[in-house]
Amino acid sequence: MNEDTVRVLRVLEYVGPRSWVETTMSRNAVKGTHLVSPGCWIREATIGDFPEILETKVEEEDSI
């Protein structure tokens, strides 16, 4: 096979409640490096610190 070797970088963003994000990411099919065949692989990478808190839920105090 006489082809160029190429790379595609794909980034997925998960936004939602922490439990959903963590569960969804734990089901990820690719962990680390997945060797498909000689010279072909898929690698996983996380960009940034995990988790980045976008909103903190604060319980309201009961008012009397």
C-alpha positions as CSV (number, residue, x, y, z in Angstrom):
1,M,0.0,0.0,0.0
2,N,1.5,3.3,-1.1
3,E,-0.3,6.0,0.9
4,D,0.5,9.0,3.1
5,T,0.4,8.5,6.8
6,V,-2.1,11.1,8.2
7,R,-3.5,12.1,11.6
8,V,-6.9,13.4,12.6
9,L,-7.3,15.0,16.0
10,R,-10.8,14.7,17.3
11,V,-11.9,16.3,20.5
12,L,-15.2,15.5,22.3
13,E,-16.6,17.8,24.9
14,Y,-18.8,16.4,27.7
15,V,-21.0,18.9,29.6
16,G,-23.5,17.9,32.2
17,P,-23.9,16.7,35.8
18,R,-20.7,15.2,37.2
19,S,-22.2,11.7,37.6
20,W,-23.3,11.6,34.0
21,V,-20.0,12.9,32.6
22,E,-17.9,10.4,34.7
23,T,-20.2,7.5,33.8
24,T,-20.1,8.4,30.1
25,M,-16.4,8.8,30.0
26,S,-15.9,5.5,31.8
27,R,-17.7,3.7,29.0
28,N,-15.2,5.2,26.4
29,A,-14.2,2.4,24.1
30,V,-10.6,3.7,23.6
31,K,-8.4,3.9,26.7
32,G,-4.8,4.9,26.2
33,T,-3.6,3.6,22.9
34,H,-5.6,1.1,20.8
35,L,-3.5,-0.8,18.2
36,V,-5.8,-1.4,15.2
37,S,-3.2,-3.0,12.9
38,P,0.5,-2.5,12.3
39,G,1.1,1.2,11.7
40,C,-2.6,2.1,12.6
41,W,-3.6,3.1,16.1
42,I,-6.1,5.3,18.0
43,R,-4.9,7.2,21.1
44,E,-7.0,8.9,23.8
45,A,-6.1,12.2,25.3
46,T,-7.8,14.5,27.8
47,I,-7.3,18.2,27.3
48,G,-7.2,20.4,30.4
49,D,-7.8,19.5,34.0
50,F,-10.7,17.2,34.8
51,P,-13.3,18.0,35.9
52,E,-13.6,21.7,35.2
53,I,-16.5,22.9,37.4
54,L,-18.8,25.1,35.4
55,E,-21.5,25.6,38.0
56,T,-21.7,24.7,41.7
57,K,-25.1,23.8,43.1
58,V,-25.7,25.5,46.5
59,E,-28.6,24.3,48.6
60,E,-30.9,27.0,49.7
61,E,-31.5,27.5,53.4
62,D,-35.1,27.2,54.6
63,S,-36.5,30.6,55.3
64,I,-38.7,31.0,58.4
